[in-house]
Amino acid sequence: MPIEPKTFEIESRNTIDVLPLKLTDFYLQISDKKQNGKINVNVPVYEDYNGSITHLQVEELPVRKGVVDISEDPDLAYVITVI
């Protein structure tokens, strides 16, 4: 038997509607006109992978076509949280 969808008032409070995400939404785009070269970026680094303590480290990363490119460094990753 089909289940009828129900809505609850609490689901509409303190929320935002997120449009469908595309791969390009995850790009770290450079705000100035720099299309290629290098840029310094603050990168959070975990002190211990068993905890949540981090510190910022400045990394020089390549810029290709106006986007920070981390493809050559397997230790770096972009992270986004969408609920």
C-alpha positions in Angstrom: 0.0 0.0 0.0 1.4 3.5 -0.9 2.5 5.7 2.0 1.1 9.2 1.8 3.8 11.8 2.3 3.4 14.1 5.3 5.0 17.4 6.1 5.8 18.7 9.5 6.1 22.4 10.5 9.5 21.9 12.1 10.9 20.8 8.8 10.4 24.4 7.4 12.1 26.2 10.3 15.8 27.2 10.3 16.4 25.6 7.0 17.4 26.6 3.5 16.6 25.0 0.2 19.7 23.9 -1.6 19.5 23.8 -5.4 20.8 20.6 -7.0 24.6 20.6 -6.9 26.9 20.3 -9.9 30.6 19.3 -9.9 31.5 22.9 -10.6 29.9 24.0 -7.3 32.8 22.3 -5.6 35.5 24.2 -7.4 37.6 26.7 -5.4 37.5 29.5 -7.9 39.9 32.4 -7.7 38.2 35.8 -7.3 40.8 37.8 -9.1 41.7 37.4 -12.8 44.5 35.0 -12.2 43.9 32.1 -14.6 47.1 30.1 -14.1 50.1 30.0 -11.7 50.3 29.5 -7.9 48.3 30.8 -4.9 48.7 30.5 -1.2 45.8 28.8 0.5 45.0 28.2 4.2 44.6 24.4 4.6 43.3 22.9 7.9 45.6 20.0 9.0 44.6 17.4 11.6 47.1 17.0 14.4 45.9 13.5 15.0 43.5 11.5 12.8 41.9 10.1 15.9 40.8 13.5 17.1 39.4 16.7 15.8 42.1 19.2 16.6 43.4 21.1 13.6 45.7 23.9 12.7 46.0 26.1 9.6 48.9 25.6 7.3 49.7 27.7 4.3 50.1 25.7 1.1 51.1 27.0 -2.3 48.8 25.4 -4.8 48.5 25.5 -8.5 45.8 27.5 -10.3 44.6 26.2 -13.7 41.9 28.0 -15.6 40.9 30.1 -12.6 40.4 27.2 -10.3 42.7 25.8 -7.5 43.9 22.4 -8.7 44.5 19.8 -6.0 44.5 16.8 -8.4 48.3 16.3 -8.0 48.2 16.0 -4.2 46.5 12.9 -2.9 46.6 14.3 0.7 44.3 17.2 -0.1 40.5 17.1 -0.5 37.6 19.5 -0.8 34.9 19.0 1.8 31.4 20.4 1.8 28.6 19.6 4.2 25.0 19.8 2.9 22.1 18.5 4.9 
